Amino acid sequence: MAAMKGQDHDRIAAAFLARFEFVIIVVSTTGQGDLPINARLFWKKLLRRKLPPDYLGNVNFTTFGLGDSSYPQFNWAARKLHKRLLQLGAHEICKRGEADEQHEEGQDVSWIPWSATLRQCILDEYPLKHGIEPIPETVLLKPNWLLSSSLDVKTDQSCTKVSESQSADGRPYANGISVDREPSLVLGNGGSESGIRRISVTLEENRRVTPLGHWQDVRHLHLSSPSRVDYDPGDVLTIYPLNSDEDINNILTSMDWKDNAEQTLHFEATDRMQISDLHQSFPLTTTQQHHGRLTLRKLLTHHLDIRAIPRRSFFSTIAHFTNDSFQKERLLEFADPKYIDELYDYTTRPRRSILEVLQEFDTVKIPWQWAAHVLPELRGRQFSIASGGPRKQISAQGTSFELLVAIIKYKTVIRRLREGVCTRYIAGLPTGTEMTVAVQRGGLHIHASEAQRPVIMIGPGTGIAPMRSLIWERYHWHQLHLGTSHEEGHDPATGSGVIGETVLFYGCRNKDADFFYRKEWETLKAQMPLRIFTAFSRDQAAKIYVQDILRQESELVSDLLLSKRGLVYVCGSSGKMPQAVRTTLTDIFERCGEMGHAEAEQYLQNMEKEGRYKQETW
C-alpha cells in the first residue's frame, strides 16, 4: 500500500495526490470558513475545472477537521475538502471526523475515538496477511530522524547523516545520493506563494497600557522594518518566542543532558526513511531557517516547546524511558483512551507543562538523541496588527507595526503560576531588540471598495486591535477622498458621502483601566464619521457587555444593517461573546425588521454569504 507521509498541504499538488492509494488529511478552518494559509494553493489546484470526475479514482481517503464552534462556519474547510475529494472520484473508507476547540476537554475528546475507528477501518480495508498481527500501540517505533553528535562513535548503522552540502545542480544530497525535488510537490516554504512574509524588525516601544494595579498587564508594541511591507486590517504578525534560560537549565538537569548541551549536532535519517523522502519530512520546520552551529541548547531555546501541555502520545512515548514500574504504569494510564478524564484533570485543567511532567516523573530519562522527536516544535504566536492607514509607514520605504498584547499570567486550580511562552518573552523584551517576524494575511478581507459602506465593529478587550487598524484605514481613505474633493464647507466628521459611518462597540472591565486608545478615539471622532459605544462590565453593580449595548442601540444597528446594508466585523475572544452577538443581532432583526425568528436568522446567514458579517476570534 502506498501511503502519503505528513505534509503541509501547499507542498502537495493534485497530480502528486493521485499517486497514492490511501490518504489521511487533517485540516483546520480559519477566517470565514477558509482553508489555512498553508493549504490554499493545494485547494486552488483541486478546484481546477479541467480535472476529470475520476481523477482520484484510485485514492482511498478520510479527513479530520480541526474547528471552533464559536465560528458560524464550523469545520467548513474539512467539509469542503472532503466533498471535493469525493467529486474527484476518491473513495471514503472512514467517516470524516471533526474536533471542536471549544469543547471543555479539547480536541482529543473527538480525535481519540475517531483515530481508534480509523485504525479498524484501515485493518478492514487492508487486511494483514495470515499470521501477521498489527503492531501493538505499546511498541516504541524508531522515529524517522534522530539527533547525533559529531563526537558519537557510530554503532547503529541504521542512520544516515544528512549532509548540508549540495550537488552541482543545487540539489541536496544524503550519503552521497542526490535528492530530487519535484516542482509539482514543493510549492513553497513560507514565501510569497503561501502569503507569509518573513521580515526583520526592531522593537521601538514596549509600553504597558494598563495601570500597575490592574489584574492584567497589556502591552502596546511598536515595531519597525526598513523594508516596505503592505498589509491590511485583519492581517496578523507572528512572533517567534524563545524559551527562558531557567526552563532550559531545568530540563537539561532533569534529563541529564548537561554534558551534551553544547555539542555540535546534526539530524540523521533512520532506516525508516527513504532517500526520496528526506526533503519532505524534515523533523522541525524552524531548524531549516537556523544558521550557525546547532546544539542541544539552541534547539531547546529556539525550536522545542517545553512549556506545552503534553498530549496523550507524549505519555506513551516517555513511558519507554523509565525503569520505575510505578511511574511507567501511571504514564501508560494517561496514554490509555479509557482514562481521558484523568488525563484532562492532570494536564489541561491545571495547564501542567511538559517540563513539569518530566520533573514529577523524575525517573524518566529521555535520550538526548530523541529530543526533537519527543518534544513538540516551538511555534510562533500570531497577533492581530493594530496599526493602519498613516500609522503603517515610518518613512518612504520603512514599515511600522503596532500590536496590542495581553500578557498571559495567572494561577490555576493547583495554585501554580502560569505564563504564556510568547507573552512572557514579549514582556521582557527591551526596546532596540531585533528579531525576525512573519506577516500573514488574515481572514477579514477588507478592501477600499467598502469605504462608503457603513461599518459596525464589535471588538471587546484586545479584540480592539484589528478594529483600530480598520478605523485608521478608513480614516486614511477619508483623507484621500477629502484631498481630491472640491466640496466647500465640508464637515469631515459627518462623512457626507465621503465614507460610510464607522461605529465601534467596545467592551472591557473598567473605564479607567482597560479602555484602550481612549484619547485616540476622541481625536478621530472630530476628523471622520466615527461613533463609539462602550460597555464597562465592572464599573457598576450589574455587569454590562457589548451585546447589551448593541441591544440598546437597536434602531441604529437595524438602520445601518437592514436599510443601508452595512458590514459587521466581530473580533476578540472565541468564548461566549461571538454567539451572544449573533443572538442579539438576530433579535434586533426580528424586532426592528419585523421578521419572524427564522427569517431573521436567515438574514444573518445571508450577510455571511455576502461577506457582510465577518468574524476573527481567538
N, C-alpha and C positions, 0 to 999 in steps of 0.2 A: 504494500500500500504506500503510495506517495503521499506524504503529508507536508503541509506548509508550516515552517517554523515561525516563531513570533516576530512580527514586523510592525513598524509604523505603516499605516495604511497607504500613505503617499509614496512609499517605496514599492508598492505593488501595482503593476499595471494590469488591465483586464486580460491581456494576452498571457501574462505570467500566471494569473489566477487560473486560467483554463487548463494549465498543465497538471494541476493537482487533482487527485481523486477525492480527497477529503480536506475540508477547510473549516476551521472554527474562527469566527470573527467576534471580537469583543469591542464594543464601540460606545462612547459616551455621547450625550446630547448637549449641545451648547447653544447659547443665544436663543433665537426664536425657532427652535426645532432643527437647528443646523448640525451637520457633522462637525467634529472637532477640526481644528486647523490642520492637523497632520493627516487628515483623511479627505480633504476637499478635492484635491487633484484626482485621487482614486475614484471618488464619487462622480466627478465630472467625466472621467473616462468610461465609467459604467453606464452613463446616460447617453452615450453616443448612439444616434439613431441607426447607424449602419450595422450595429451588432445584431445578428440574427437571433430569433427566439430560442434556438437550440445551442447558442454559443457556449453555454456552460453545461451542456447536457451530460458531460462525463464527470461532473463535480457533485459530490455529496457535501452537505454543509449544515451548519447551525449557527445561530447568533445569540449573543448575550448583550443586553443593553444596560448601561450604567446611567441612571436617570435621577431626577429630583422632582418629586411630585408637587412641589410648590410652583413649578412651571406648568402652564396650561398644555404645552407640547411635551408632555412626559414621555420620554424614551422614543421620541419621533425618529431620531437618527437610526436606531436599530430597526424600527418598524419599516422605515422607508428602504433601508438597505436590504432587509430580509425580503421584502416584496419585490425589489428589483432583481435580486438573485433568482427568485422563482420565475420572474418574467423572462429571464435569460436561460431558462431550462434547468437550473440547478435543482437538486433533489434534497429536500429537508429530511434528515434522518433523526433529528431530535428537536422537539418543540422549543421555540425561542424562549429564552429566559430573560427576566427583567428584574433589576435591583432598584431600590429606592433609597437615596441618600438620606431622606427624611425619616426613615424607619429608626426607631429608638435603638435598635441593635445593629444598625448599619447595613451595609450591602451584603455582608456574609450570610445574613439570615435567608437571603434568596440564593446566593451563589452556592452555598454548601449543598443543599438538597438538589439544586439543578445539576451541579457537577457530578453528583452520585448517579443521577438519572442519565447524564451524558455518558458516563463510563459504561453503564449497562447497554445503552444504545449502540455504542461502538463495538462492544463484545457481541451483540446480536447481529450487527451488520457485517462485522469482520471476525467471524469465529476463529479461534485459535485451532491449530492442528491437534489431533488426538494426542493426549499425553503432555501437552504444554499448558501450563496454568498461568493466569495473569500474575504479573509481578506484584507481590503484596505491597501495600502502602507503607509498611514498616521498613522496607528495604531502602537504604540510602543510595541513591543513584549518583554516579560521578557527574559533576557539572560539566558544561561544555568548556569552561575556562577555569584555570586555577592561577593564582599568583605564584611567581617564582623569583628567586633572588639569583643574581649572577654568582653568588658565593655558594649556591647549592651544589652538592655533588649529586649528579643525576643517577638515580637508581630506578626511577619509574620511566620506562621508555615509551609510555603511552601518551606522553605530552609532546606537543610540537611548539617550539618557540615561534612567535610571530615577529618577524624582523621588521624594523622600522624603515628598512631600505625599500627601494622601488626598482623595478626592472627598467630597461632602457626606454620603454614606451610609456613609462609613468604608472604602470600598474603595480600595486603592492604584491609582494610575494611572501610565502611562508615556506621555510625549509627549502628554499631554492626553487619553489614551484610558483609560477605566476598565477595570480588570482584574477580572472576576468570579471569585469563589472559590466553587467548588461544594461545598456542605455534604457531599455524598456522597464527595468526593475528599479534602478537607482534614479529617483526623480528629484531629489533634493535633500539637503542636510540642514534645514533650518534657514535657508537663504530666502531670496525674494520669492521663489516659487511657492513656498509654504506660507507666505505672508508674515514671517518673523524676521525682524531686522536686528542684528546684534551690533551694538554701538558702545563706544567708550564715553563715560560721563564723569563729571566731577560734582561732588556734593557741595552745593553753595550754602545751603541752610538746612538745619535740623532743629526745628523750634517746637517746643511744647505749646499747644494752644488751649489746653485745659488747665485750670488752677492746680497748684501743687496739692491742695487738699481734696481734690476731686478723686472719685474712686478709679477713674481710668485716665491713663496717660495717652493722649492723642497727639501725634506729630504732624506738622506741616513740613514736607520735604521739598526742597528746590534743587533740581539737578540741571546741569548744563552740558551740552555737547558742542564741540566745534563744527560738527557736521550738520548739514541741513536734512532734517527728518520731517516728513509730512505725516501728520496724524489727525484723527477726527475725534469728536466727542464719543465716548464709549470705548475707545481703544485702551489697551492695558499695557503696563510696563512691568516686566519681570525682573525681580532682584534675586540674585543667587547668593544665599547666605553661607556663612562659614560656621562650623561647629566651634564651640569655645575651647580654649586650651584646657580648662578644668575638666570638661567632659572627655576630651581626647585622652588626657592623662589617666582619668579614671578607668576607661575601657582598656587602655594599654596595660594598666596594672591588673585589672580583673582577669584579663585573658592571658597574662604572662607574655605580652607582646613587646615589652620594652626593649629587649635586646635586638629586636628586628625592626624597630621603628624608623631607623634612618638608613636602612639598606636600600640600595637601588633595586627596583622591582620591574618586572615586566609580566605580561599575561601570556600564558601558554595554553594552546588549544589541546584538549584531551583527545583520546581516541574515539570519543563520541562525535567529534566534529569531522565533517567532510571538508576538504580543502576549498571546494567551491562555496562553502557556507561561511568561510572565515570573515568575509567583509559584510555579511548580512546580519550577524547576531553578536556583535562585539558586546562584552558584558556590561559596560557602562557608557552611555552616550556622552556624558560630560567629560570623560577622560580623553575623548577624541579631540577636545578643544584644549587639552592640557599641554603646556610647554615646559621643557626642562626635565630634570631628573624626577622620576616618580618614586615616592617612598610610601611606606605604610602610613606614616604620619600625614603626608599630603593627601592620601586617599581619604583618611578619616576627617581631615579638615575640610576638604573641598567636595568630596564625592559621595560619601556614605552617610546615611541618616541614622544616627544612633539615638535620636530622640523621638523616632517614630513610634506609634503604638503598634506592637507586634501583631502579626496575623497568625492564623492557625498553623500555616505551613512553617512558620518560624519555630514554633514549639516542637513540631515533629522532626525538624532538622536538628536542632540543638540537643534533642534527647539522645542523639547518637554520640554526643561528645561529653558524656559523663559516665562514670562507673558507679555512681551512687544509686543504688536501686530505688530508694525512696524518691529522690529527685527525678529520676528517669520516669518512674511511674506517674508522678504528678504532671510532668511535662507532656506525657502521652495522653493523659486525661484531657488537658487543654487542647490537644490536637484532635481529639475524638469528636466528631459531629454530634454525638449524643449529649455532650456537655457544653453546648454552645452558650447556654445561660451562664455557666460558671466562668467560661472564657470572657464573656461580656463583663461580668462583675469584677473580674480580675484585671482586665486591660482597659476596655473602652470607658466604662463608667468612671473609674478613678484616673483615667488618662495615663496609665502606667506605661513608661517608655521601655524601649529595648535595653537601654543602659541599666535601668532599674531592675529589669527581669534578670539580666546577667549578674548583677550584684547580689540579688536574692538567691538565685540558683548558683551558688558560688562554686560548685564542683564542676560546672560546665566550663570546658576549655576548648574553644573553637580554634583549630589550627589556623594560623595567620594566612596560610595559602587559600583558605576558604572564605576569607573576609568579604570579598566582593560578591560572593555567591549567597552568603547567609544574610548579610546586612543590605537593606534596600538602598536604592540610589537617592541621594540628596538632591531634590529637585527645586527649581526656582519657584518663588511665590509671586502671583500676579496681583497687581494693584491697579484699580481704575485711575486713569490720568485725570487730574483735576483742573488742568490749565487748558485754555482755548483762546481763539481769537488773537488779540495782541499779546497775550501772555505766553504764546508759543515760541516767539522768536526773541533772541537776545542780541542778534546782530544780523547783518545781511546774509550770513552763512550759518551762524550758530542756531541751536535749538534749545528751548527751555522746557523742562518738565516739572510739574508740581503734583505732589501726591498728598493725600490725607490718610494717615496710617494710625490705626488703633493698636497700641502695644498690648499684646496678649499677656496677661499676668493675673493669676487667680489661684485660689486653693480649692482642692477637690474634696470629695467625701472622706478621704483618708488624711485630710489636713496637710497635704504636701503642696508646696508652691509649684505651679505650672507656668511655664513661659513658652511662647511661640518661638521656634527656632529662628525664623526670619526676623520677627519683630524685636526679639532680644538683640539680634545682630544689628538691626537698624538703630535701636535706641542708643547703642554705644558708639555709633559712627561719628567721628569728628568732621567738621567742615574741612574741605580740601581733599577728602578721600576720593580716590579714583577707582572706578570699578567698571566692569562690563555688564551691561543690562540688555534686555531684549524688548523691542516694541512690537506689539501684535495687534492686529485688527480685532475689535470687539464685535458684539452681536447687535448693537443698536442700529447700525447702518444709517447714519444721519447724513443728509445731503442739503446743500444750499438751496435746492429747489423747494425745500419745505419752509423757507424763510417767512413767507407771507401767511402761513397757516398758523392758527393759534395752537399753543402747546401747553399741556398740563404735565408738570413734572412732580413726581412723588418720590422723595428721597430722604428718609429719616436717617439720623446718625451719619456714619461715614458714607452712606449712600448718596450724600450730597456731592461727593467728588465728581462723578460723571455729569451730574446736573450743573455743577459750577462750570465745567468745561463747556457744556451746551449753552449756558447763559452767556458766557464770554464770547462764544462763537456767534450767537445771534446778535450780540452787541456789535461784533465786527461786521456782520452782514448789514446791520442797521446803519453803521457809519459809512460803509461803502456806498450804500444807496443814497444817503444824505449828501455824500460828496459829489454825486453825479446828478442830484436833483436840483431843479431850478425853482422849486416852490418857495414862495415868500411867506414869512410868518409861520413857518412850520414849527410845531411843538414836538421835539424829539421824544418826549415821554409818552405821547399818545399813539405814535405809530402812523396813523392816518394813511394806511395802505402801504407804508414802507416795510413793516414787519408785523407779523401776527402777534397777538397778545401772548405774553410769556408769564405763566402762572406757576409758582412753586409752592408745594405743600411740604413743609419741613417739620420733622418731629425730633425731639430729644428729651432728656430728663429735666434739665434746668436752663432757664433763660440766661443766667449769668455764668454757667459753667461750660455748656457744650452747644451753644448756638453759634456754630462755625460760620465765619465770614460775614458776621452781622454788619460790620461797618461797610463792607463792600456792597451789600445789597442796598443800603441807604443811598450810596453814591450812584449806583447803577439805575435805581428807580427814577432818578431825575434825568437820565440820559437815554432811556429806552422804555417801551411799554412793558414794565415788569411789576408783578404783584406777588407779595409774599404772605402766605398764611402759615401760622406756626401752631404747634401742639407741644406744650411743655408738660410732660406726663407727671412730674413730681413737684410741681410748683403750687399745687392745690390738693385738697383732700381727695377729690375724685380724679382718677387718672384719665388723661385725655390723650388720644393717639391721632395719627394723621387721618385715619378713616373717619373719626368723629368730626374733624374739621371739614373733610370732604362733604360729609352729610349736611353740615351747617351751611355750606356754600352750594347746595344742590342746584339752585337756579343758575348760578354762574357756570357750574360744571355742565349742566344739560344744554345751556346755550352754546358753549364752546364745542361740545362733542356731538350734539344732535343737530343743532341749527347750522353751525359753522364747520362741522366735520373736522374738528381739530384732532390733534395727536396726543397720546398718553405715553409717558415713559415712567416705569417703576424701577427703582434701584434701591439696594440695601440688603438687609438680612433676608435669607431664604426661609425663615421660620414661618410664623403665623401671619406676618404683615401682608405678603402678596395676596393670599387668599382673602384676608379681611378687606383689602382694597377692591378686589374683584366683586365681592359680595355687596359692598357699598355702592359701587358703580352700577351694578345690576339693579339695586333698589332705587337708585336715582333715575335710571332709565324707565323703570316700571312706573314710578310715581309722576315724574315730570314729563315723561314722553307718552304717558297714557298708554302704556304697553302692558300686555299680560306678562307673567313671570317668564314663560318660555320664550316669548318674543324678545324680552329684554336680554335674556341670556344669549339668544341667537344674535342680537345686535352686537354684543361684546365679542362674540366669536367671529363675526364678520369683520369687526375692527382689526382683529388679529390677522385674519387672512389678507386684509388690505394693507397691512403694515402700519396701521394707525394705533395699535396697542402693542408696546414692546416692553419686555421685562429683562433686566440684567441683575440677578441677585446672587448672593454668595453665602 
